[in-house]
Amino acid sequence: MPQEPKKRHSRQRQGKRRASIHLQVTQSILCPNCKAHINPHTICKMCGYYRGKQVLQVKRKTGK
């Protein structure tokens, strides 16, 4: 059988432990081709370019 804790940890101690576990805002960069905000190291969803080369053919919606 595994050992069980002898005493309960306080809320303060629990809070100190969990203080470093938090969400971080993801960084975004500007696409050098179309100037849209994208995540680093990903293909731009607006123009389909990655590192200066066109990787995807993006279909554009034609407005009326």
PDB file of N, CA, C and O in Angstrom:
ATOM      1  N   MET A   1       0.838  -1.175   0.000  1.00  0.00           N
ATOM      2  CA  MET A   1       0.000   0.000   0.000  1.00  0.00           C
ATOM      3  C   MET A   1       0.883   1.239   0.000  1.00  0.00           C
ATOM      4  O   MET A   1       1.912   1.277   0.675  1.00  0.00           O
ATOM      5  N   PRO A   2       0.473   2.261  -0.769  1.00  0.00           N
ATOM      6  CA  PRO A   2       1.255   3.491  -0.761  1.00  0.00           C
ATOM      7  C   PRO A   2       1.049   4.259   0.533  1.00  0.00           C
ATOM      8  O   PRO A   2       0.032   4.125   1.214  1.00  0.00           O
ATOM      9  N   GLN A   3       2.034   5.054   0.839  1.00  0.00           N
ATOM     10  CA  GLN A   3       1.951   5.852   2.054  1.00  0.00           C
ATOM     11  C   GLN A   3       0.972   6.999   1.871  1.00  0.00           C
ATOM     12  O   GLN A   3       0.826   7.538   0.774  1.00  0.00           O
ATOM     13  N   GLU A   4       0.320   7.358   2.932  1.00  0.00           N
ATOM     14  CA  GLU A   4      -0.624   8.467   2.932  1.00  0.00           C
ATOM     15  C   GLU A   4      -0.001   9.634   3.682  1.00  0.00           C
ATOM     16  O   GLU A   4       0.829   9.424   4.567  1.00  0.00           O
ATOM     17  N   PRO A   5      -0.391  10.875   3.341  1.00  0.00           N
ATOM     18  CA  PRO A   5       0.167  12.015   4.059  1.00  0.00           C
ATOM     19  C   PRO A   5      -0.251  12.008   5.524  1.00  0.00           C
ATOM     20  O   PRO A   5      -1.388  11.663   5.847  1.00  0.00           O
ATOM     21  N   LYS A   6       0.662  12.387   6.406  1.00  0.00           N
ATOM     22  CA  LYS A   6       0.371  12.397   7.841  1.00  0.00           C
ATOM     23  C   LYS A   6      -0.569  13.536   8.206  1.00  0.00           C
ATOM     24  O   LYS A   6      -1.499  13.365   8.994  1.00  0.00           O
ATOM     25  N   LYS A   7      -0.306  14.733   7.603  1.00  0.00           N
ATOM     26  CA  LYS A   7      -1.111  15.902   7.935  1.00  0.00           C
ATOM     27  C   LYS A   7      -1.538  16.620   6.656  1.00  0.00           C
ATOM     28  O   LYS A   7      -0.931  16.460   5.597  1.00  0.00           O
ATOM     29  N   ARG A   8      -2.569  17.392   6.783  1.00  0.00           N
ATOM     30  CA  ARG A   8      -3.103  18.141   5.664  1.00  0.00           C
ATOM     31  C   ARG A   8      -2.259  19.386   5.428  1.00  0.00           C
ATOM     32  O   ARG A   8      -1.819  20.031   6.379  1.00  0.00           O
ATOM     33  N   HIS A   9      -2.031  19.728   4.146  1.00  0.00           N
ATOM     34  CA  HIS A   9      -1.309  20.949   3.822  1.00  0.00           C
ATOM     35  C   HIS A   9      -2.274  22.125   3.865  1.00  0.00           C
ATOM     36  O   HIS A   9      -3.434  21.995   3.475  1.00  0.00           O
ATOM     37  N   SER A  10      -1.805  23.257   4.332  1.00  0.00           N
ATOM     38  CA  SER A  10      -2.653  24.444   4.470  1.00  0.00           C
ATOM     39  C   SER A  10      -2.962  25.047   3.096  1.00  0.00           C
ATOM     40  O   SER A  10      -2.311  24.722   2.103  1.00  0.00           O
ATOM     41  N   ARG A  11      -3.961  25.927   3.057  1.00  0.00           N
ATOM     42  CA  ARG A  11      -4.318  26.605   1.815  1.00  0.00           C
ATOM     43  C   ARG A  11      -3.193  27.501   1.336  1.00  0.00           C
ATOM     44  O   ARG A  11      -2.975  27.646   0.133  1.00  0.00           O
ATOM     45  N   GLN A  12      -2.477  28.104   2.275  1.00  0.00           N
ATOM     46  CA  GLN A  12      -1.363  28.980   1.924  1.00  0.00           C
ATOM     47  C   GLN A  12      -0.266  28.179   1.214  1.00  0.00           C
ATOM     48  O   GLN A  12       0.284  28.618   0.204  1.00  0.00           O
ATOM     49  N   ARG A  13       0.036  27.023   1.749  1.00  0.00           N
ATOM     50  CA  ARG A  13       1.069  26.186   1.147  1.00  0.00           C
ATOM     51  C   ARG A  13       0.620  25.687  -0.225  1.00  0.00           C
ATOM     52  O   ARG A  13       1.419  25.607  -1.158  1.00  0.00           O
ATOM     53  N   GLN A  14      -0.641  25.358  -0.335  1.00  0.00           N
ATOM     54  CA  GLN A  14      -1.197  24.917  -1.608  1.00  0.00           C
ATOM     55  C   GLN A  14      -1.137  26.055  -2.637  1.00  0.00           C
ATOM     56  O   GLN A  14      -0.807  25.834  -3.803  1.00  0.00           O
ATOM     57  N   GLY A  15      -1.461  27.273  -2.187  1.00  0.00           N
ATOM     58  CA  GLY A  15      -1.421  28.428  -3.077  1.00  0.00           C
ATOM     59  C   GLY A  15      -0.014  28.747  -3.548  1.00  0.00           C
ATOM     60  O   GLY A  15       0.182  29.119  -4.706  1.00  0.00           O
ATOM     61  N   LYS A  16       0.964  28.608  -2.669  1.00  0.00           N
ATOM     62  CA  LYS A  16       2.355  28.838  -3.043  1.00  0.00           C
ATOM     63  C   LYS A  16       2.805  27.848  -4.116  1.00  0.00           C
ATOM     64  O   LYS A  16       3.533  28.211  -5.040  1.00  0.00           O
ATOM     65  N   ARG A  17       2.378  26.622  -3.988  1.00  0.00           N
ATOM     66  CA  ARG A  17       2.755  25.592  -4.944  1.00  0.00           C
ATOM     67  C   ARG A  17       2.116  25.873  -6.311  1.00  0.00           C
ATOM     68  O   ARG A  17       2.745  25.680  -7.351  1.00  0.00           O
ATOM     69  N   ARG A  18       0.877  26.325  -6.292  1.00  0.00           N
ATOM     70  CA  ARG A  18       0.144  26.534  -7.538  1.00  0.00           C
ATOM     71  C   ARG A  18       0.361  27.921  -8.139  1.00  0.00           C
ATOM     72  O   ARG A  18      -0.198  28.223  -9.194  1.00  0.00           O
ATOM     73  N   ALA A  19       1.155  28.765  -7.496  1.00  0.00           N
ATOM     74  CA  ALA A  19       1.354  30.135  -7.979  1.00  0.00           C
ATOM     75  C   ALA A  19       2.062  30.153  -9.328  1.00  0.00           C
ATOM     76  O   ALA A  19       1.837  31.059 -10.129  1.00  0.00           O
ATOM     77  N   SER A  20       2.906  29.172  -9.587  1.00  0.00           N
ATOM     78  CA  SER A  20       3.650  29.164 -10.844  1.00  0.00           C
ATOM     79  C   SER A  20       2.888  28.478 -11.970  1.00  0.00           C
ATOM     80  O   SER A  20       3.336  28.495 -13.116  1.00  0.00           O
ATOM     81  N   ILE A  21       1.752  27.878 -11.662  1.00  0.00           N
ATOM     82  CA  ILE A  21       0.948  27.211 -12.682  1.00  0.00           C
ATOM     83  C   ILE A  21      -0.098  28.210 -13.171  1.00  0.00           C
ATOM     84  O   ILE A  21      -1.140  28.376 -12.537  1.00  0.00           O
ATOM     85  N   HIS A  22       0.172  28.870 -14.287  1.00  0.00           N
ATOM     86  CA  HIS A  22      -0.763  29.852 -14.805  1.00  0.00           C
ATOM     87  C   HIS A  22      -0.677  29.875 -16.323  1.00  0.00           C
ATOM     88  O   HIS A  22       0.308  29.419 -16.903  1.00  0.00           O
ATOM     89  N   LEU A  23      -1.696  30.398 -16.954  1.00  0.00           N
ATOM     90  CA  LEU A  23      -1.727  30.502 -18.399  1.00  0.00           C
ATOM     91  C   LEU A  23      -0.847  31.648 -18.857  1.00  0.00           C
ATOM     92  O   LEU A  23      -0.707  32.655 -18.163  1.00  0.00           O
ATOM     93  N   GLN A  24      -0.258  31.488 -20.025  1.00  0.00           N
ATOM     94  CA  GLN A  24       0.566  32.536 -20.591  1.00  0.00           C
ATOM     95  C   GLN A  24      -0.043  32.971 -21.917  1.00  0.00           C
ATOM     96  O   GLN A  24      -0.602  32.156 -22.651  1.00  0.00           O
ATOM     97  N   VAL A  25       0.069  34.250 -22.215  1.00  0.00           N
ATOM     98  CA  VAL A  25      -0.421  34.774 -23.474  1.00  0.00           C
ATOM     99  C   VAL A  25       0.549  34.346 -24.572  1.00  0.00           C
ATOM    100  O   VAL A  25       1.760  34.521 -24.437  1.00  0.00           O
ATOM    101  N   THR A  26       0.016  33.784 -25.657  1.00  0.00           N
ATOM    102  CA  THR A  26       0.888  33.355 -26.748  1.00  0.00           C
ATOM    103  C   THR A  26       1.402  34.576 -27.496  1.00  0.00           C
ATOM    104  O   THR A  26       0.685  35.562 -27.663  1.00  0.00           O
ATOM    105  N   GLN A  27       2.624  34.503 -27.934  1.00  0.00           N
ATOM    106  CA  GLN A  27       3.237  35.597 -28.675  1.00  0.00           C
ATOM    107  C   GLN A  27       2.739  35.577 -30.108  1.00  0.00           C
ATOM    108  O   GLN A  27       2.477  34.510 -30.664  1.00  0.00           O
ATOM    109  N   SER A  28       2.608  36.734 -30.699  1.00  0.00           N
ATOM    110  CA  SER A  28       2.226  36.816 -32.098  1.00  0.00           C
ATOM    111  C   SER A  28       3.193  37.749 -32.806  1.00  0.00           C
ATOM    112  O   SER A  28       3.755  38.668 -32.210  1.00  0.00           O
ATOM    113  N   ILE A  29       3.370  37.486 -34.098  1.00  0.00           N
ATOM    114  CA  ILE A  29       4.253  38.300 -34.922  1.00  0.00           C
ATOM    115  C   ILE A  29       3.465  38.783 -36.126  1.00  0.00           C
ATOM    116  O   ILE A  29       2.370  38.288 -36.394  1.00  0.00           O
ATOM    117  N   LEU A  30       4.014  39.741 -36.850  1.00  0.00           N
ATOM    118  CA  LEU A  30       3.379  40.219 -38.061  1.00  0.00           C
ATOM    119  C   LEU A  30       3.883  39.406 -39.240  1.00  0.00           C
ATOM    120  O   LEU A  30       5.082  39.155 -39.366  1.00  0.00           O
ATOM    121  N   CYS A  31       2.968  38.998 -40.097  1.00  0.00           N
ATOM    122  CA  CYS A  31       3.339  38.296 -41.326  1.00  0.00           C
ATOM    123  C   CYS A  31       4.082  39.286 -42.220  1.00  0.00           C
ATOM    124  O   CYS A  31       3.567  40.373 -42.479  1.00  0.00           O
ATOM    125  N   PRO A  32       5.279  38.938 -42.697  1.00  0.00           N
ATOM    126  CA  PRO A  32       6.017  39.892 -43.530  1.00  0.00           C
ATOM    127  C   PRO A  32       5.363  40.139 -44.883  1.00  0.00           C
ATOM    128  O   PRO A  32       5.666  41.131 -45.546  1.00  0.00           O
ATOM    129  N   ASN A  33       4.464  39.243 -45.298  1.00  0.00           N
ATOM    130  CA  ASN A  33       3.829  39.384 -46.605  1.00  0.00           C
ATOM    131  C   ASN A  33       2.559  40.233 -46.541  1.00  0.00           C
ATOM    132  O   ASN A  33       2.399  41.168 -47.326  1.00  0.00           O
ATOM    133  N   CYS A  34       1.638  39.906 -45.596  1.00  0.00           N
ATOM    134  CA  CYS A  34       0.342  40.603 -45.562  1.00  0.00           C
ATOM    135  C   CYS A  34       0.127  41.405 -44.283  1.00  0.00           C
ATOM    136  O   CYS A  34      -0.919  42.038 -44.134  1.00  0.00           O
ATOM    137  N   LYS A  35       1.071  41.399 -43.368  1.00  0.00           N
ATOM    138  CA  LYS A  35       1.021  42.160 -42.111  1.00  0.00           C
ATOM    139  C   LYS A  35      -0.104  41.720 -41.178  1.00  0.00           C
ATOM    140  O   LYS A  35      -0.581  42.529 -40.382  1.00  0.00           O
ATOM    141  N   ALA A  36      -0.537  40.480 -41.250  1.00  0.00           N
ATOM    142  CA  ALA A  36      -1.543  39.944 -40.335  1.00  0.00           C
ATOM    143  C   ALA A  36      -0.830  39.372 -39.111  1.00  0.00           C
ATOM    144  O   ALA A  36       0.331  38.974 -39.200  1.00  0.00           O
ATOM    145  N   HIS A  37      -1.515  39.328 -37.975  1.00  0.00           N
ATOM    146  CA  HIS A  37      -0.936  38.750 -36.761  1.00  0.00           C
ATOM    147  C   HIS A  37      -1.045  37.231 -36.838  1.00  0.00           C
ATOM    148  O   HIS A  37      -2.130  36.687 -37.047  1.00  0.00           O
ATOM    149  N   ILE A  38       0.103  36.544 -36.665  1.00  0.00           N
ATOM    150  CA  ILE A  38       0.138  35.081 -36.712  1.00  0.00           C
ATOM    151  C   ILE A  38       1.009  34.578 -35.571  1.00  0.00           C
ATOM    152  O   ILE A  38       1.795  35.333 -34.999  1.00  0.00           O
ATOM    153  N   ASN A  39       0.865  33.292 -35.242  1.00  0.00           N
ATOM    154  CA  ASN A  39       1.749  32.664 -34.270  1.00  0.00           C
ATOM    155  C   ASN A  39       3.089  32.373 -34.940  1.00  0.00           C
ATOM    156  O   ASN A  39       3.121  32.086 -36.137  1.00  0.00           O
ATOM    157  N   PRO A  40       4.188  32.441 -34.202  1.00  0.00           N
ATOM    158  CA  PRO A  40       5.483  32.163 -34.812  1.00  0.00           C
ATOM    159  C   PRO A  40       5.582  30.711 -35.284  1.00  0.00           C
ATOM    160  O   PRO A  40       4.968  29.816 -34.704  1.00  0.00           O
ATOM    161  N   HIS A  41       6.354  30.493 -36.331  1.00  0.00           N
ATOM    162  CA  HIS A  41       6.632  29.174 -36.903  1.00  0.00           C
ATOM    163  C   HIS A  41       5.372  28.501 -37.446  1.00  0.00           C
ATOM    164  O   HIS A  41       5.266  27.275 -37.405  1.00  0.00           O
ATOM    165  N   THR A  42       4.424  29.277 -37.949  1.00  0.00           N
ATOM    166  CA  THR A  42       3.220  28.722 -38.555  1.00  0.00           C
ATOM    167  C   THR A  42       2.964  29.407 -39.888  1.00  0.00           C
ATOM    168  O   THR A  42       3.451  30.509 -40.139  1.00  0.00           O
ATOM    169  N   ILE A  43       2.195  28.741 -40.736  1.00  0.00           N
ATOM    170  CA  ILE A  43       1.811  29.301 -42.020  1.00  0.00           C
ATOM    171  C   ILE A  43       0.751  30.373 -41.786  1.00  0.00           C
ATOM    172  O   ILE A  43      -0.136  30.194 -40.952  1.00  0.00           O
ATOM    173  N   CYS A  44       0.835  31.470 -42.505  1.00  0.00           N
ATOM    174  CA  CYS A  44      -0.155  32.538 -42.387  1.00  0.00           C
ATOM    175  C   CYS A  44      -1.465  32.058 -43.002  1.00  0.00           C
ATOM    176  O   CYS A  44      -1.492  31.597 -44.143  1.00  0.00           O
ATOM    177  N   LYS A  45      -2.556  32.169 -42.236  1.00  0.00           N
ATOM    178  CA  LYS A  45      -3.855  31.714 -42.720  1.00  0.00           C
ATOM    179  C   LYS A  45      -4.464  32.691 -43.713  1.00  0.00           C
ATOM    180  O   LYS A  45      -5.362  32.328 -44.472  1.00  0.00           O
ATOM    181  N   MET A  46      -3.983  33.919 -43.710  1.00  0.00           N
ATOM    182  CA  MET A  46      -4.554  34.926 -44.608  1.00  0.00           C
ATOM    183  C   MET A  46      -3.965  34.846 -46.015  1.00  0.00           C
ATOM    184  O   MET A  46      -4.694  34.962 -47.000  1.00  0.00           O
ATOM    185  N   CYS A  47      -2.646  34.647 -46.115  1.00  0.00           N
ATOM    186  CA  CYS A  47      -2.013  34.664 -47.441  1.00  0.00           C
ATOM    187  C   CYS A  47      -1.367  33.337 -47.828  1.00  0.00           C
ATOM    188  O   CYS A  47      -1.091  33.113 -49.007  1.00  0.00           O
ATOM    189  N   GLY A  48      -1.117  32.445 -46.852  1.00  0.00           N
ATOM    190  CA  GLY A  48      -0.541  31.139 -47.168  1.00  0.00           C
ATOM    191  C   GLY A  48       0.972  31.127 -47.288  1.00  0.00           C
ATOM    192  O   GLY A  48       1.539  30.166 -47.810  1.00  0.00           O
ATOM    193  N   TYR A  49       1.637  32.170 -46.820  1.00  0.00           N
ATOM    194  CA  TYR A  49       3.095  32.228 -46.919  1.00  0.00           C
ATOM    195  C   TYR A  49       3.743  31.752 -45.631  1.00  0.00           C
ATOM    196  O   TYR A  49       3.190  31.926 -44.545  1.00  0.00           O
ATOM    197  N   TYR A  50       4.944  31.139 -45.761  1.00  0.00           N
ATOM    198  CA  TYR A  50       5.759  30.737 -44.622  1.00  0.00           C
ATOM    199  C   TYR A  50       7.205  30.971 -44.988  1.00  0.00           C
ATOM    200  O   TYR A  50       7.701  30.405 -45.963  1.00  0.00           O
ATOM    201  N   ARG A  51       7.879  31.789 -44.227  1.00  0.00           N
ATOM    202  CA  ARG A  51       9.291  32.140 -44.423  1.00  0.00           C
ATOM    203  C   ARG A  51       9.569  32.655 -45.834  1.00  0.00           C
ATOM    204  O   ARG A  51      10.575  32.303 -46.450  1.00  0.00           O
ATOM    205  N   GLY A  52       8.664  33.492 -46.332  1.00  0.00           N
ATOM    206  CA  GLY A  52       8.873  34.132 -47.622  1.00  0.00           C
ATOM    207  C   GLY A  52       8.478  33.310 -48.828  1.00  0.00           C
ATOM    208  O   GLY A  52       8.624  33.774 -49.959  1.00  0.00           O
ATOM    209  N   LYS A  53       7.978  32.094 -48.621  1.00  0.00           N
ATOM    210  CA  LYS A  53       7.573  31.240 -49.741  1.00  0.00           C
ATOM    211  C   LYS A  53       6.099  30.906 -49.609  1.00  0.00           C
ATOM    212  O   LYS A  53       5.591  30.718 -48.504  1.00  0.00           O
ATOM    213  N   GLN A  54       5.413  30.833 -50.746  1.00  0.00           N
ATOM    214  CA  GLN A  54       4.002  30.477 -50.717  1.00  0.00           C
ATOM    215  C   GLN A  54       3.877  28.972 -50.582  1.00  0.00           C
ATOM    216  O   GLN A  54       4.384  28.214 -51.409  1.00  0.00           O
ATOM    217  N   VAL A  55       3.186  28.544 -49.514  1.00  0.00           N
ATOM    218  CA  VAL A  55       3.043  27.133 -49.208  1.00  0.00           C
ATOM    219  C   VAL A  55       1.629  26.655 -49.513  1.00  0.00           C
ATOM    220  O   VAL A  55       1.438  25.531 -49.978  1.00  0.00           O
ATOM    221  N   LEU A  56       0.645  27.500 -49.254  1.00  0.00           N
ATOM    222  CA  LEU A  56      -0.764  27.158 -49.474  1.00  0.00           C
ATOM    223  C   LEU A  56      -1.393  28.115 -50.471  1.00  0.00           C
ATOM    224  O   LEU A  56      -1.031  29.290 -50.543  1.00  0.00           O
ATOM    225  N   GLN A  57      -2.340  27.593 -51.237  1.00  0.00           N
ATOM    226  CA  GLN A  57      -3.160  28.438 -52.091  1.00  0.00           C
ATOM    227  C   GLN A  57      -4.409  28.789 -51.286  1.00  0.00           C
ATOM    228  O   GLN A  57      -5.234  27.917 -51.012  1.00  0.00           O
ATOM    229  N   VAL A  58      -4.554  30.045 -50.910  1.00  0.00           N
ATOM    230  CA  VAL A  58      -5.669  30.479 -50.082  1.00  0.00           C
ATOM    231  C   VAL A  58      -6.763  31.019 -50.982  1.00  0.00           C
ATOM    232  O   VAL A  58      -6.529  31.902 -51.808  1.00  0.00           O
ATOM    233  N   LYS A  59      -7.963  30.477 -50.811  1.00  0.00           N
ATOM    234  CA  LYS A  59      -9.105  30.964 -51.568  1.00  0.00           C
ATOM    235  C   LYS A  59      -9.643  32.221 -50.906  1.00  0.00           C
ATOM    236  O   LYS A  59      -9.871  32.240 -49.697  1.00  0.00           O
ATOM    237  N   ARG A  60      -9.842  33.252 -51.681  1.00  0.00           N
ATOM    238  CA  ARG A  60     -10.357  34.513 -51.156  1.00  0.00           C
ATOM    239  C   ARG A  60     -11.842  34.608 -51.447  1.00  0.00           C
ATOM    240  O   ARG A  60     -12.308  34.228 -52.522  1.00  0.00           O
ATOM    241  N   LYS A  61     -12.579  35.125 -50.465  1.00  0.00           N
ATOM    242  CA  LYS A  61     -14.011  35.330 -50.654  1.00  0.00           C
ATOM    243  C   LYS A  61     -14.203  36.607 -51.455  1.00  0.00           C
ATOM    244  O   LYS A  61     -13.642  37.654 -51.132  1.00  0.00           O
ATOM    245  N   THR A  62     -15.012  36.501 -52.513  1.00  0.00           N
ATOM    246  CA  THR A  62     -15.292  37.685 -53.302  1.00  0.00           C
ATOM    247  C   THR A  62     -16.516  38.378 -52.745  1.00  0.00           C
ATOM    248  O   THR A  62     -17.558  37.747 -52.566  1.00  0.00           O
ATOM    249  N   GLY A  63     -16.407  39.649 -52.473  1.00  0.00           N
ATOM    250  CA  GLY A  63     -17.497  40.425 -51.920  1.00  0.00           C
ATOM    251  C   GLY A  63     -18.455  40.883 -53.009  1.00  0.00           C
ATOM    252  O   GLY A  63     -18.068  41.017 -54.170  1.00  0.00           O
ATOM    253  N   LYS A  64     -19.695  41.121 -52.633  1.00  0.00           N
ATOM    254  CA  LYS A  64     -20.684  41.563 -53.610  1.00  0.00           C
ATOM    255  C   LYS A  64     -20.668  43.064 -53.748  1.00  0.00           C
ATOM    256  O   LYS A  64     -21.438  43.620 -54.531  1.00  0.00           O
TER     257      LYS A  64
END
